Amino acid sequence: MSAAIEESWLNVLAEEFEKPYMKSLKAYLLEEKEKGATIYPKGGDIFNALNHTPFDKVKVVILGQDPYHGTGQAHGLSFSVQKGMAVPPSLKNIYKELSTDIPGFTAPAHGDLTPWADEGVLLLNATLTVRAHEAGSHQGKGWETFTDKIITELSEKRTGLIFLLWGRYAQNKAALIDESKHTIIKAAHPSPFSAYNGFLGTGPFSKTNAKLVAQGQSPINWQLT
């Protein structure tokens, strides 16, 4: 699996691929395929978050939990779906918040967040694969150890990053982040079940840009159209 990872990340994570948990994870994924299971995202997209946002280019981290499990949706970026797919409910609420938080933002007709990733927003899911139409089916198989390592390495080796932690699951990852070096912005998850109770109206995107500017960095262009 390591061959498909951008070089700066491979330099940071190379040792992980030799550890027993990763070998067990690889064996599990091969077994899934041998059983005829469809796995999302496709193999070449599993590490898209890393490939679009090199280690030294990360400015913001948005943590998700699981890839979308519907046909044609997942492509390796948290909260993002491929063009041509319907915009998922959580992303609709993200767009709704952006429309009031960022002046001039207009929600696009698609859900592809790749431009954010290319600007330095690491769109990282805790679990990087899923069995088709079975939410959470690859949780607890080793991916979380790998992605926790990603967060830990960013916390230890970078400074001034902004972590957007939406919902309890993401907020539990705060324990991995050194808040003396980085900024954590918490809110409820943008899911329809919680967006109106602690996500909408919290201004995470303008807060992120204000912090970046205060640190002498360029703000994120959140516009996707």
C-alpha positions in Angstrom: 0.0 0.0 0.0 2.9 2.3 0.6 3.7 2.8 -3.1 0.7 5.0 -3.7 1.6 7.6 -1.1 3.1 11.0 -1.7 6.8 11.1 -0.9 6.8 13.5 2.0 4.2 11.4 3.8 6.0 8.2 2.9 9.1 9.6 4.6 7.0 10.2 7.8 5.0 7.0 7.7 7.3 4.4 6.1 7.9 2.4 9.3 4.1 2.0 9.8 3.9 -0.3 6.8 6.3 -2.8 8.4 4.4 -3.0 11.6 2.2 -6.0 12.5 -1.1 -4.0 12.5 -0.6 -2.8 9.0 0.3 -6.2 7.7 -2.8 -7.6 9.3 -4.9 -4.8 7.8 -3.5 -5.5 4.3 -4.2 -9.2 4.7 -7.8 -8.4 5.8 -8.4 -6.2 2.8 -7.0 -8.9 0.4 -9.3 -11.4 2.1 -12.3 -9.1 1.6 -11.5 -8.9 -2.1 -11.0 -12.7 -2.4 -14.5 -13.1 -0.9 -15.9 -10.9 -3.6 -16.5 -7.8 -1.4 -16.6 -4.4 -3.1 -14.4 -1.9 -1.2 -14.6 1.9 -1.4 -12.8 4.0 -2.3 -11.0 2.2 -5.2 -7.4 1.3 -4.4 -5.8 4.3 -6.2 -7.9 6.7 -4.1 -7.4 5.2 -0.6 -4.6 7.7 0.2 -6.0 10.7 -1.8 -6.0 12.9 1.3 -2.2 12.4 1.7 -1.5 12.6 -2.0 -3.3 15.9 -2.5 -2.0 17.5 0.7 1.8 16.9 1.3 3.0 16.8 4.9 4.7 20.1 4.8 1.8 21.8 3.0 -0.9 21.0 5.5 -2.5 24.1 7.0 -5.9 22.8 8.2 -7.1 19.3 9.1 -10.8 18.3 8.9 -11.4 14.9 10.5 -14.1 12.5 9.4 -14.9 9.0 10.5 -15.6 6.7 7.6 -15.7 6.8 3.8 -19.1 7.0 2.1 -20.3 3.5 1.4 -22.5 4.2 -1.6 -21.6 3.4 -5.2 -19.4 6.0 -6.8 -19.2 8.3 -3.7 -15.9 7.9 -1.8 -12.7 9.1 -3.3 -10.4 9.3 -0.3 -11.3 12.7 1.1 -13.4 13.2 4.2 -16.9 14.7 3.6 -16.2 14.8 -0.2 -17.9 12.8 -3.0 -16.9 12.5 -6.6 -18.5 14.8 -9.2 -21.7 13.4 -10.5 -22.8 12.2 -7.1 -25.6 13.8 -5.1 -24.2 16.1 -2.4 -24.6 14.2 0.9 -26.7 15.7 3.8 -23.6 16.6 6.0 -21.9 18.3 3.1 -25.1 20.3 2.4 -24.9 21.6 5.9 -21.2 22.4 5.5 -22.2 24.4 2.4 -25.0 26.1 4.3 -22.6 27.2 7.1 -20.1 28.4 4.5 -22.8 30.5 2.8 -23.3 32.5 6.0 -19.7 32.3 7.3 -17.7 33.2 4.2 -18.9 36.3 2.3 -19.7 35.5 -1.3 -19.7 31.8 -0.9 -22.0 30.0 -3.3 -22.7 26.3 -2.9 -21.6 24.3 -5.9 -23.8 21.7 -7.5 -21.2 19.0 -6.8 -19.6 17.6 -3.6 -15.9 17.3 -4.7 -13.7 19.0 -2.2 -10.4 18.4 -4.0 -9.7 22.1 -4.3 -9.6 22.4 -0.5 -7.1 19.5 -0.3 -4.9 21.1 -2.9 -4.9 24.3 -0.9 -3.6 22.6 2.3 -6.8 21.2 3.9 -6.1 17.6 4.9 -9.4 15.9 4.6 -8.7 12.8 6.7 -11.0 10.0 7.6 -10.1 7.9 10.6 -10.9 4.7 8.6 -9.7 4.8 5.0 -11.8 2.0 3.5 -15.3 0.5 3.8 -17.2 -2.4 2.4 -19.9 -1.3 -0.1 -23.2 -0.4 1.5 -22.0 -1.4 5.0 -21.2 1.7 7.1 -18.4 1.2 9.5 -17.5 -2.2 8.2 -13.7 -1.6 8.2 -13.5 0.1 11.6 -11.3 -1.6 14.2 -9.1 -3.3 11.6 -6.1 -1.1 11.9 -6.8 2.1 10.0 -7.4 4.1 13.2 -3.9 3.2 14.4 -2.5 4.5 11.1 -4.5 7.7 11.0 -3.8 8.4 14.7 -0.1 8.2 13.7 -0.8 10.8 11.0 -2.4 13.2 13.5 0.4 12.6 16.0 3.2 13.2 13.5 1.5 16.5 12.4 1.2 17.6 16.0 4.8 16.8 16.8 6.6 17.9 13.7 4.5 20.9 12.5 3.4 24.1 14.2 0.4 26.4 13.7 -2.0 23.9 12.3 -5.8 24.3 12.7 -7.8 21.1 13.5 -11.5 21.2 12.8 -13.1 18.6 15.1 -16.8 18.1 14.4 -18.7 15.7 16.6 -17.7 13.6 19.6 -15.7 11.0 17.5 -13.4 13.7 16.0 -13.2 15.6 19.3 -11.8 12.5 21.0 -8.7 12.9 18.7 -7.9 16.2 20.5 -5.8 14.0 23.0 -3.3 13.5 20.1 -2.9 17.2 19.4 -0.5 19.6 21.3 -2.7 22.7 21.9 0.4 24.7 22.8 1.5 24.5 19.1 -1.8 24.2 17.3 -5.4 25.5 17.2 -8.4 23.2 17.8 -11.9 24.5 16.7 -14.7 22.2 17.9 -18.3 22.1 16.8 -21.1 19.6 16.5 -21.1 17.2 13.5 -22.7 18.7 10.4 -25.0 15.7 10.1 -28.7 16.6 10.0 -29.0 14.9 13.4 -26.8 17.6 15.0 -26.1 20.4 12.6 -28.9 22.6 14.1 -27.6 22.0 17.6 -24.0 23.2 17.6 -22.7 23.3 14.0 -24.6 25.9 12.0 -23.7 29.4 13.2 -20.3 28.4 14.7 -18.2 30.1 12.0 -15.4 27.5 11.7 -14.3 28.6 8.3 -13.9 32.3 9.0 -12.3 31.4 12.4 -9.8 29.2 10.5 -8.9 32.0 8.0 -8.6 34.6 10.7 -6.1 32.3 12.6 -4.2 31.6 9.4 -3.9 35.3 8.6 -2.9 36.1 12.2 -0.1 33.5 11.8 1.1 35.2 8.6 -0.3 32.5 6.3 -2.7 32.9 3.3 -6.3 32.0 4.1 -8.1 29.1 2.5 -10.2 29.9 -0.6 -13.3 27.9 0.5 -15.2 28.7 -2.8 -15.6 25.6 -5.0 -17.4 26.9 -8.0 
